[in-house]
Structure formats: structure tokens, C-alpha cells
Amino acid sequence: MNDDKISVIIPTNNPKNLNNIYKNLSSKNIDYEIIFIGPFNFNSKKFKKKVKFIESYLKPTHCLQLGLLHSTGNYIIQMADDCLLKGHNDPLYYLYKKTKSNPKKLISCKYSISGTPSKKYDYNYLPWDNTTNLPIAPMMKKEDVIKVGGYDKTFIAVLSDIDLYLRLRQSYKLSFYYSKIFVDENKKHNKSNNLLPTYWSHDRNNLDKIWLRNKKKPYLSKIRNKKIEKFDNSPKLINKPQGNLGKWLFNNKYYFKFIDNKFAKMLFFIIGAANHTRHYYINSILKKFKMI
């Protein structure tokens, strides 16, 4: 593993935006690599040696673990395929310098949507506790991520990163620092919104059960109530489905075509119209397939 190298890990089902991401993250001041994981056979020659492509039809959390295992940098950043980093002409180098000069802080980004900064970028996904600001695309030491167990395979997609950040803070007594860099989400490039109801409910319930308020040490705010369920990283199993939802749509090669189906969009819109109805149906489906 090279010193002073950044690995950006991006699960993707949107090849049209990858060139924009590559241009946005390119740096002349720090060594880097961009790892795309998704259901496509990319032409890597277009991006020279700075980009890796891993073909995978597994769930997004599993894709993140694959990216971690294939990374060669000593710093890790996780991003989405509908986002760019704004606020500096060399955002990776800026975050790197901030991280090097603040070893006890997890250097995070702020959040904007299509260029409009969010009024509240310190989102909190644990509704019963508003004392903790959660980071957005922070720069992490790879060795620290591995030591705390990597990604938890019980998560499907959207909140496995939050679980990881909280474990890093608990293990290394890190504080979260928001830099001037924005993670700018482009709604036009987001192709996953129609499936959000299928895994949001599960992952949020999972996060709420795992993390509890730490009454003895309020400054930590939360403690993990359960041991991490690690991915099996052995060569025989790492590319096979693991954990919740691992044997359902996410290992199907037609999954990413399915989300563009008009009937599917209408179905998920109806299910997501009412919050309580959505939770009832999604949980029923997950229980039926023995995923929770």
C-alpha cells in the first residue's frame, strides 16, 4: 500500500456520470485512484491508470467492501455516483491536507443539492438523539477502517457508511469536522431513488437497534449494542451474496434494468406515498423472504 494516496470508492449503476466524476476528482498534487463497482464492463482505457472497475451485481454495501479490499491508498473516501465535490479546484488534496493536520478529527464535507447548499448539513439518522452531527464523505485512514471491521453486512445500502463512521469515532475518540468542501448531489443523475423504500426502512431500523445512547459518557452520545457482522473476505466467498438482501434483487443481473421499468417506478411511488404504508409493506416483504 502506498503512503499518501487516496482511494475513492463509488458503487455505481450510472455509467453516464463517471467521466464527470473522474474530471472532478483528478488531482495533480496527491496520488489517487477511483474505484467504481457496479454491473458494467467498462472501458478502462479511457481513464488511464487512475481508475479501477469492478464488475459486481451485489448490494451496495457489499460493493463498498469490495472497493475497500481492492483499494491501494492509505486514505479512503466513499462517494455516490450522482455526486461531485465542490468548493475547491483540487478537493481531494484539500481534504488530505486537512486530515494530515487534524489527526484527531474525521474531516467531512458539507452537503448541497444541484449547487444549492443545504441549510442543515449535519444530518442525524437516529431520530431519538439529536446530539450527534454525522459526517458526509469524510476522509478515513484505511488501516482504521479495517481495524474496526470494515462494512457491516447486515446493512443493504444507505446507512452502512454512518455505522462505519460511528464505529471509527467510538474506537479512536474522533470528532467530526466539517470542511468547506461540499458534496453536491445532482438529482438528474440519481437512478436509485425509486428503490429507496426497499432498503431505507430496513437499514434505518437496523441502525437504530445497533446504536444506543451512552448515558455514562454523553460526549460520545451513542454506543454500539451489537458486534459487527463482518463480510467473509475469503476468495471463495467475497464475490458471493452475504447478509440481508444478499440473495434477492442485488445479485440479479437484471436488477439495474428493473429500476428503469415504468411499472416498477409507479409501484414504488405508490408504496412510498404514505410513510406508514411503505414501512408496513417493505417490512412484510423482507420478512417473507426471511431477510429480517
N, C-alpha and C positions, 0 to 999 in steps of 0.2 A: 504493500500500500504506500502510495506516495504521500510525502508531507506537503501541507499547504495545497491541497487540491479539493475542490468542491464537487460533489456528486448530486445532481438534481434528479429526483425520482418522480416520474409522472405517469401514472396509469392513464391510458387514453383509449377512446373509441372515436376520436375525431381527427383523422389524418390531415384535414384541410388546414388546421391551425398550427401544425407542427413547425412549419417554416417561420411563422411569426414568432413562435416561442424561441426557436433557435437564434434568430436575429436579436431578440430582446435580451437573451441571457449571455450572448457571446461577450467574452472579456479578453482584453489584451494584457491585463495586469495580474491575473491569477489563473492558474491551471484549473480546468473544469471539465466535466463530462455531463451530458444529458442522457438519461436512461428512460426511454419510452417503453412501456409494457402494455400490450394490447393485442387484439385479434386481427393483426395485419402483417403482411410480409412486405416490409418497407424496402425501398431502395436506399441503402445507407450511403452510397457513393455521393449522393447529393449533399450530405452533411459532413463529409470528410471523416476525420478520426475523433471528433469531439462528441459523437452521438452513438449510442448503442440502442438496438432494437431487440426486444424480447417478445416473441410471439406467444401469447397466452390467452386462454379463454376462461380463466379462473376469476373469482370475485375480486373486486378492487383491493381489499385488504391483503389478499394473497399476492396480488401483483406488487404491492408495496414491499412485501417481504422478499419477493424475487429480486426487485430492484436493489434492495439493501444487500442481498447476498452477492450480487454481481457488481456492486459499486467498488471503485478503487480509490476513491478520495477518503480523506480523513475527516471531512465535514460533509454533512447530509442536509439537504433541503427537500421537503416534499411539496409538490405543487399539483394543481389540477390542469387539465388540458384546455380549459376555457379562460385561463388567467395569464396575465403578464405582470412583470414587476415595473412599477413606475416610481419616479421621484429622484432618479439619479441616472447619469448616462452609462454607468457601469455598476448596476445594482448588486451583482454578486460580490464584486470587490469591496463595495461599501459595507455590505453585511459582514464580510470576512474581517475587515479592519475593526469593526465594532465588536465582533466576537472575540478577537485576539486581545483587545484592550479591556474587555469586561468578562473575565473568566468565570465569574460567579453569577452571570446573567444569561438567560436564554434570549438572544436578540431576535425580536419578532418584527413583523410588518403590520401596518395598518391595512384597512380594507376599503375598497371603493368599487362601485358598480358602473361600468361604462364611463369611467372618468369622474364620476361624482363621489366624493369622499363620504363614507358612512359617518353619521353623527355619533354613533356608538360602535366603535370597532372592538371594544373589549367584551365580546360575546361570552355568554355563560350558558352552557348546555345543561347545567344542573339547576333546575328551577327553584329548588328549595334553599339554595345557597347563593347569594349574590356577592359574596366577599372575595371571590377569586376572578381575576382577569385571565382569560385564556388566550394563549398566543396564536398568531396566524403565520404560517410558513416560517417558523424560526430556523436558524442555523444550529445544527446539533453536531456534537462530536460523534463520529461513527462508533468509536470504542465504547462510549457511554450508552449508546442505543443498544449495542449488542449485549453489554453487561446487564441491562435491565430487562433483557429478554426479547427485544425486537417488537414486532406487532403481535397482538393477541388474536388468535384465530377464531375466537367466539364472535368477533365483530365482522359485519358483512362489508361495510364500505365507509360510511360518512364520519364516524366518530372514533375510529381506531387511532387516528393521529392525536386526538385530545387525550385519550387514555395514555398514550406514549408520553406526551408532554408532562402530564401529571406525575407519571412514574419517575421521569427524569428529575422533576422538581423535588419530589419526596426523597429520592435516593441521594441527590447531590446538593440539596438545600439551595436550589437555584431560584432566582427571582425572574419575572418576565419583564423585559424592557422593550417598549415599542419605538422602533426607529422611524426615520422619515420616509422609508420605502413603503409604498402601497402595493398590495396585491389587488390588481384591478381585474374584476370579473367581467367578461363580455357575455351578456345573456344570449347574443345571437349565435355564439359558438357552443353554447351548452346543449348537448344532445341527451343528457341524462335526467333532466327534470321529470320526465314522465314516469320514471321508475322510482323516484324518491320515496313515495309512500310505501313501497315494498320493503325497503330496508331502514328507513329513518325510524319508524316506530320500534323495530327490534333493537337497533343499535342504541337508541336513546334509553330505552328501558334497561338494556344491558349496562350502560354506563352508570345509570342511577343506582343500580343494585350493587355494582362493584365498588363505587366510591362513596364513603360516608364522611360526615362532619367529624373533624378531630377536635373534641371538646377540651382535651388536655393541652393542646398546642394550637390555639386559634390562628396563629400566624401561618400555619400550614393549611388550615381550612379543611382539607379533606385527607382521608387515609383510605388505602385500598383494603377492601374487605375480603378479597379473594385472590388466590395465587393466579398469575398469568397462565393461560393455556397456550403454550408455545407451538409454533409450527414445527413439524418434523422436517428438518433441513437435510435429511439424508438423500443421496442421489436417487434412491428408488421411490421416494415419496414426495419430494419437494414439488414436483410438477403434477401431482395428483390432487384432487379436491380434498380440502381439510376444513373442519369446523362447520359452523352454522351456514346453511345455504350452499355449502361446497358441492353438493351433489344435485343441485337444481339448475336453474337457468344459467348460472355463471360458468358452467363447464360445457355449455351447448354452443356450438359454432354459429348457430342462427340467432343467438341471444341479442347481439348488437343490431341485427337487422329487424328483430322483433320490435325494438323500441321506436322504430320509424313507421311501424304499421299504424294506419289511421284508426283502425278499430281499437288497437291497444291504447293509443293516446286518449281516445274517448272513454275507454273503460277506466283508466287510471284517473282521469279528470273527474269522473262520476264518483269513484271511490274516495278521492281526495276532497270532494266538495264539502263534506261535513267531517270535522275533526274526529268526533267520537265514532262515527260510522266507519271512517278509514281505519282507526285503530282496531275496531272490532273485527272487521273483515281480514285485515292483514294478519292479526294475531291468530285468527281462525285458520287461515291458510298455512301459516308457519307451523301451527300445532298439528294440522292434518298431515303434513309431510314430515312431522317429528323433527322440526328444526329448532324448536324452543322447548 
